Amino acid sequence: MNNTSIEQNTIKTAVRVSTVSIIANTVLALGKVAAGFIANSSAMVSDGVHSASDVFSSFIVIIGVRLSAKKSDRQHPYGHERFECVAAIVLAVVLIVTGCFIGANAITALNSGDFDTMTEPGILAVIAALVSIAVKEGMFWYTRHYAKKIDSGAVMADAWHHRSDALSSVGALIGIVGARNGFPALEPIASLIICLFILKAAYDIFKDAVDKMIDRSCDIETEYSIRECVLKQEDVKGIDLLKTRVFGNRIYVDIEICADGNKTLCEAHEIAERVHDAVEENFPKIKHIMVHVNPAKEEKS
């Protein structure tokens, strides 16, 4: 599969996953808000608003992935892959805001201490919370699976947004059940714990996106595999230099190989071409590899 096919497949997969997310979150948001009003549960109404924010996140993913797949142009000769990193950073910020909002509301509720005046929520709120947990956890694993498959930081960030919504619904469920059994303080306490999980996920997403923005090298195992592939090619005597950099979800490689110094320019070029084609064929994530040929040093007798 060539680079163009890989990019097209990545876009189609990301858009399909995000579209499923948009539909699921829209239905959930409307259902939870309605259940919250009917069952007199402010926690469920807030949880519904949280689900509505996920719709916005999925649109960011679609925009980010589409922009990152744009072809190179004069202003951007190395492509636009980093737009996906930007989308992941935006989603990380959304997660941070979401976590802080949940935490702030929990602290406010605990400080007020006014739990006796709360109206007992209806059973419909419990059912809505259970359905939300099941659906959002399922969406997390579904989105996470495809995020790993296409190696997309933005789609992975969206997956964790699903997980944050599932955790939010867990907090809402604990609060609703607690309120129905005389322990209304359980909701803000659970929300504080959930806030920490969300902030940790946001930090991991943000760090991964920033690493990809600043030309971090790829993992040692991949570099070792590239070396093995290069050294297997005919007439390659050794490797003088190997540099890799992660650019969005793709990899760029600069390599200096050594060959017999008595080879003609055309023969050296053919060796470089073999190395170039072999590496790109065996490593689909590599978008471009620059191969330079050095004359092999003669061993002293």
C-alpha positions as CSV (number, residue, x, y, z in Angstrom):
1,M,0.0,0.0,0.0
2,N,1.5,3.3,-1.1
3,N,1.6,6.6,1.0
4,T,-1.4,8.0,-0.9
5,S,-3.6,4.9,-0.2
6,I,-2.5,5.0,3.5
7,E,-3.5,8.6,3.9
8,Q,-6.8,8.1,2.2
9,N,-7.5,5.1,4.4
10,T,-6.6,7.1,7.5
11,I,-9.0,9.9,6.5
12,K,-11.9,7.6,5.8
13,T,-11.4,5.7,9.1
14,A,-11.1,8.8,11.2
15,V,-14.1,10.5,9.6
16,R,-16.2,7.3,10.0
17,V,-15.2,6.9,13.6
18,S,-15.9,10.6,14.3
19,T,-19.3,10.5,12.5
20,V,-20.3,7.5,14.7
21,S,-19.2,9.6,17.8
22,I,-21.2,12.6,16.7
23,I,-24.4,10.6,16.2
24,A,-24.0,8.7,19.5
25,N,-23.1,11.9,21.5
26,T,-26.0,13.8,20.0
27,V,-28.5,11.1,20.9
28,L,-27.0,10.7,24.4
29,A,-26.9,14.4,25.1
30,L,-30.5,14.9,24.2
31,G,-31.6,11.8,26.2
32,K,-29.6,12.7,29.3
33,V,-30.8,16.3,29.4
34,A,-34.4,15.1,29.0
35,A,-34.0,12.4,31.6
36,G,-32.4,15.0,34.0
37,F,-35.3,17.4,33.7
38,I,-38.0,14.7,34.0
39,A,-36.3,12.9,36.9
40,N,-35.3,16.2,38.6
41,S,-31.6,15.5,38.5
42,S,-29.2,18.4,38.0
43,A,-26.3,15.9,37.9
44,M,-27.8,14.2,34.8
45,V,-28.5,17.6,33.1
46,S,-24.8,18.5,33.6
47,D,-23.8,15.1,32.3
48,G,-25.9,15.7,29.2
49,V,-24.2,19.0,28.6
50,H,-20.8,17.2,28.9
51,S,-21.9,14.8,26.2
52,A,-22.8,17.7,24.0
53,S,-19.2,19.0,24.3
54,D,-18.0,15.7,22.8
55,V,-19.9,16.5,19.5
56,F,-17.7,19.6,19.2
57,S,-14.6,17.4,19.9
58,S,-15.5,15.0,17.1
59,F,-15.8,17.9,14.6
60,I,-12.3,19.1,15.6
61,V,-11.0,15.6,14.9
62,I,-12.5,15.5,11.4
63,I,-11.2,19.0,10.6
64,G,-7.7,18.2,12.0
65,V,-7.4,14.9,10.1
66,R,-8.6,16.4,6.8
67,L,-6.2,19.3,7.1
68,S,-3.3,17.0,8.0
69,A,-3.9,14.9,4.8
70,K,-3.6,17.9,2.5
71,K,-0.8,17.5,-0.1
72,S,2.4,19.4,0.1
73,D,2.5,22.8,-1.4
74,R,5.1,25.6,-1.9
75,Q,4.5,27.1,1.6
76,H,4.4,23.6,3.2
77,P,6.8,21.4,1.3
78,Y,6.9,18.8,4.1
79,G,3.1,18.4,4.2
80,H,0.5,19.3,6.8
81,E,0.6,16.3,9.2
82,R,1.1,18.5,12.2
83,F,-2.4,19.8,11.9
84,E,-3.4,16.5,13.6
85,C,-1.1,17.4,16.5
86,V,-2.8,20.8,16.7
87,A,-6.2,19.0,16.8
88,A,-5.0,16.7,19.6
89,I,-3.7,19.7,21.6
90,V,-7.1,21.5,21.2
91,L,-8.9,18.3,22.4
92,A,-6.4,18.1,25.4
93,V,-7.3,21.7,26.3
94,V,-11.0,20.8,26.1
95,L,-10.4,17.8,28.4
96,I,-8.5,20.1,30.8
97,V,-11.4,22.6,30.8
98,T,-13.9,19.8,31.3
99,G,-11.9,18.3,34.2
100,C,-11.5,21.7,35.9
101,F,-15.2,22.4,35.4
102,I,-16.2,19.1,37.1
103,G,-13.7,19.7,39.9
104,A,-14.8,23.3,40.5
105,N,-18.4,22.3,40.7
106,A,-17.6,19.5,43.1
107,I,-15.6,21.8,45.4
108,T,-18.4,24.3,45.3
109,A,-20.9,21.7,46.2
110,L,-18.8,20.4,49.1
111,N,-18.1,23.8,50.5
112,S,-21.8,24.8,50.4
113,G,-22.7,21.8,52.6
114,D,-26.3,22.4,51.7
115,F,-27.3,18.8,51.0
116,D,-30.6,18.6,52.9
117,T,-32.4,20.9,50.5
118,M,-31.7,18.7,47.5
119,T,-34.7,17.0,45.9
120,E,-34.5,13.3,45.5
121,P,-33.9,12.4,41.9
122,G,-36.1,9.8,40.1
123,I,-35.3,6.3,38.9
124,L,-35.1,7.5,35.3
125,A,-31.9,9.4,36.1
126,V,-30.3,6.1,37.4
127,I,-31.3,4.3,34.1
128,A,-30.0,7.2,32.0
129,A,-26.6,7.1,33.9
130,L,-26.3,3.4,33.4
131,V,-27.0,3.6,29.7
132,S,-24.5,6.5,29.3
133,I,-21.8,4.5,31.1
134,A,-22.3,1.5,28.9
135,V,-22.5,3.5,25.6
136,K,-19.6,5.8,26.4
137,E,-17.3,3.0,27.6
138,G,-18.1,1.1,24.4
139,M,-17.3,4.2,22.3
140,F,-14.0,4.6,24.1
141,W,-12.9,1.1,23.2
142,Y,-14.2,1.4,19.6
143,T,-12.5,4.8,19.0
144,R,-9.3,3.7,20.8
145,H,-9.1,0.6,18.5
146,Y,-9.2,2.6,15.3
147,A,-6.9,5.4,16.8
148,K,-4.2,2.7,17.3
149,K,-4.9,1.2,13.9
150,I,-4.3,4.5,12.0
151,D,-1.9,5.9,14.7
152,S,-3.9,9.1,15.1
153,G,-3.3,11.3,18.1
154,A,-6.4,13.3,17.5
155,V,-8.7,10.2,17.3
156,M,-7.0,8.8,20.4
157,A,-7.7,12.1,22.2
158,D,-11.3,11.8,21.2
159,A,-11.4,8.3,22.6
160,W,-10.2,9.6,26.0
161,H,-12.9,12.2,25.7
162,H,-15.4,9.3,25.6
163,R,-13.8,7.8,28.6
164,S,-14.0,11.1,30.5
165,D,-17.7,11.2,29.7
166,A,-18.1,7.7,31.0
167,L,-16.4,8.6,34.2
168,S,-18.5,11.7,34.5
169,S,-21.6,9.5,34.2
170,V,-20.2,7.2,36.9
171,G,-19.9,10.3,39.2
172,A,-23.5,11.2,38.3
173,L,-24.7,7.7,39.0
174,I,-22.9,7.6,42.4
175,G,-24.4,11.0,43.3
176,I,-27.9,10.1,42.1
177,V,-27.9,6.8,44.0
178,G,-26.4,8.5,47.0
179,A,-29.1,11.2,46.9
180,R,-31.8,8.5,46.7
181,N,-30.3,6.8,49.8
182,G,-29.6,9.8,52.0
183,F,-25.9,10.4,51.0
184,P,-25.9,13.4,48.6
185,A,-22.3,14.3,49.4
186,L,-21.1,11.2,47.4
187,E,-21.6,13.0,44.1
188,P,-19.1,15.8,44.6
189,I,-16.5,13.5,46.2
190,A,-16.7,11.1,43.2
191,S,-16.6,14.1,40.8
192,L,-13.3,15.2,42.4
193,I,-11.7,11.8,41.8
194,I,-13.0,11.8,38.2
195,C,-11.5,15.2,37.7
196,L,-8.0,13.9,38.4
197,F,-8.5,11.0,35.9
198,I,-9.5,13.4,33.2
199,L,-6.6,15.8,33.9
200,K,-4.2,12.9,33.7
201,A,-5.6,11.8,30.4
202,A,-5.4,15.3,29.1
203,Y,-1.7,15.6,30.1
204,D,-0.8,12.4,28.3
205,I,-2.5,13.5,25.1
206,F,-0.9,17.0,25.3
207,K,2.6,15.6,25.9
208,D,2.3,13.1,23.0
209,A,1.1,15.8,20.6
210,V,3.9,18.2,21.7
211,D,6.5,15.4,21.2
212,K,5.3,15.0,17.7
213,M,5.5,18.7,17.0
214,I,9.1,19.1,18.0
215,D,10.7,16.4,15.8
216,R,11.1,13.7,18.4
217,S,12.9,10.6,17.1
218,C,10.9,7.4,16.7
219,D,11.3,4.5,19.1
220,I,14.5,2.5,19.4
221,E,12.8,-0.7,18.1
222,T,11.7,1.0,14.9
223,E,15.2,2.5,14.3
224,Y,16.8,-1.0,14.9
225,S,14.4,-2.5,12.4
226,I,15.2,0.2,9.8
227,R,18.9,-0.6,10.3
228,E,18.4,-4.3,9.8
229,C,16.4,-3.7,6.6
230,V,19.1,-1.4,5.2
231,L,22.0,-3.7,5.9
232,K,20.2,-6.5,4.1
233,Q,20.3,-4.6,0.8
234,E,22.9,-5.6,-1.8
235,D,26.2,-3.7,-1.8
236,V,25.5,-1.9,1.5
237,K,28.7,-2.1,3.5
238,G,27.4,-0.3,6.6
239,I,25.6,2.6,8.1
240,D,27.4,5.8,9.0
241,L,24.4,7.8,10.3
242,L,20.7,7.3,10.9
243,K,18.3,10.0,12.0
244,T,14.6,9.8,12.4
245,R,11.9,12.3,13.3
246,V,8.2,11.9,13.9
247,F,6.2,14.4,11.9
248,G,2.6,14.1,13.0
249,N,1.8,10.5,12.7
250,R,4.4,9.9,10.0
251,I,8.2,9.4,10.1
252,Y,11.0,11.1,8.1
253,V,14.4,9.3,7.8
254,D,17.8,10.6,6.9
255,I,20.5,7.9,6.5
256,E,24.1,7.7,5.3
257,I,25.2,4.3,4.1
258,C,28.6,3.3,2.9
259,A,29.4,1.3,-0.2
260,D,32.5,0.4,-2.3
261,G,34.3,3.6,-3.2
262,N,35.2,2.2,-6.6
263,K,31.5,2.1,-7.7
264,T,30.5,4.6,-10.4
265,L,28.0,7.4,-9.6
266,C,25.3,5.5,-11.4
267,E,26.0,2.3,-9.4
268,A,26.0,4.2,-6.1
269,H,22.7,5.8,-7.1
270,E,21.2,2.4,-7.8
271,I,22.3,1.2,-4.3
272,A,20.6,4.3,-2.7
273,E,17.4,3.6,-4.7
274,R,17.3,0.0,-3.5
275,V,17.7,1.2,0.1
276,H,15.0,3.9,-0.4
277,D,12.5,1.6,-1.9
278,A,13.1,-1.3,0.5
279,V,12.6,1.0,3.6
280,E,9.5,2.7,2.3
281,E,8.0,-0.7,1.3
282,N,8.7,-2.3,4.7
283,F,7.7,0.7,6.9
284,P,4.4,2.2,5.7
285,K,4.6,5.0,8.3
286,I,7.7,6.4,6.7
287,K,6.7,9.2,4.4
288,H,10.1,10.1,3.1
289,I,13.7,8.8,3.4
290,M,16.8,10.6,2.3
291,V,19.7,8.3,1.4
292,H,23.3,9.5,1.1
293,V,26.1,7.2,0.0
294,N,29.6,7.5,1.4
295,P,32.7,5.5,0.3
296,A,33.5,2.7,2.6
297,K,36.7,3.2,4.6
298,E,39.4,0.7,3.5
299,E,40.5,-1.6,6.3
300,K,44.2,-1.3,7.1
301,S,46.2,-4.5,6.7
